[in-house]
Amino acid sequence: MDYSCVECGACCASFRVDFHPSDGEAQGGRVPEGLYDELNVSIARMRGTDDAQPRCRALRGRIGEQVSCFIYDERPDPCREFEAGSEACLRARRRHGLAEVA
């Protein structure tokens, strides 16, 4: 199955994104300051992903049409590890009313 992440973006508007604060720019990591909050010594969270209607602040565009991550090269590990076509991907697509690709 071929899922085009640049047309979808459902995952970026469905899940909380937590990562270790050392991945944030404030501690020498790659995720730009202003796009995450350090919650404690073990957890940082991408802004917008814990909202009632989650949507990562780094996401641009319309879900299911055309999207992009404006920090793609600096995104945190959970985003790098997310697999297109996985069960989590399909769950996010369903949440946004997007069809599964045949």
N, C-alpha and C positions, 0 to 999 in steps of 0.2 A: 504494500500500500504506500502511496505517495502523498504525504501531507505537507502542504506548503505553509511553513510558518510565517512567511511574509504576507500571506493572504489571511491568516487565521488570527493569531494573537489571543485566543481564548484562555490559554494558560496564564497569561500575564494579567488577566482580569478575572481570575478564579481562585487563586491560592495565596496564602500567606507565604512570604519568602523570608526565611530566617537564615542567618549565617553567622560565622564567628566574627566578632568585631575587628580582628586583625586583618580581615579581608577589606575593611573600609579604609579609605584614604587617610583618615585621621590617625590611623595606626600604621601607616606605610603600605596599605593594600591598594587594590585597584578600583574599588567602588567609590565613585565621586561623593565627596561631602555634600550634604544637602538633599541627598536622595535616600538616606537611611537614617535610622535612629538607633543609637546604642542603648539597649534596654537594661543590660547589666554586663558583668564582665565576661559572660559567655554567649550572649545573644545580641545581634544587631538585626534590624528588620527593614526591608525596603519600604519606603513610604508609599502609602496608598494600598498596600496589600492586606492590611488589617481592617480596612473600612468595611462598613455594612455591605457595600457593593464594591468589592475589591477591584483595583486597577492600579498597576504599578505606575509610578510617576515617570518612569523612563519610557513608557509605551507611547507611541505616536500613531495616529490613524484610527480607522474604524474596524472594529472586530468583524472578522469574516469577509472583509473586502481587501484592505491593504493596510498593513501595519509595519512598524519598525521599532527597534529598540535603539534609542539614541546613545546608549552606553554599551552597545553590544560587545565591544572588545574588553570592556571593564566590568561586565556583569558578574554577579556573585556565583559561586559554585553551584547552588541549587538550580540556577537557570542554565548553567553549562551542562548539568547532568540530566536535565529534563529530556525525555525521549519522545519525539514526534511519533504518534501512532500507539503510544503506550496506553494502558488502561486509564491513567490519570489524564492523558491528553484527550481521550475519547469522552471522559466524564466532563471535562471543561468544555469541549465542543457541544455536548448535549445541553449543558447549562446555558449556552448562548444560542441554542437553536440551530446549530450547524450540523449538516449531514456528515455521516461517516463516509470516507472515500472508499470506493470499491476497488 
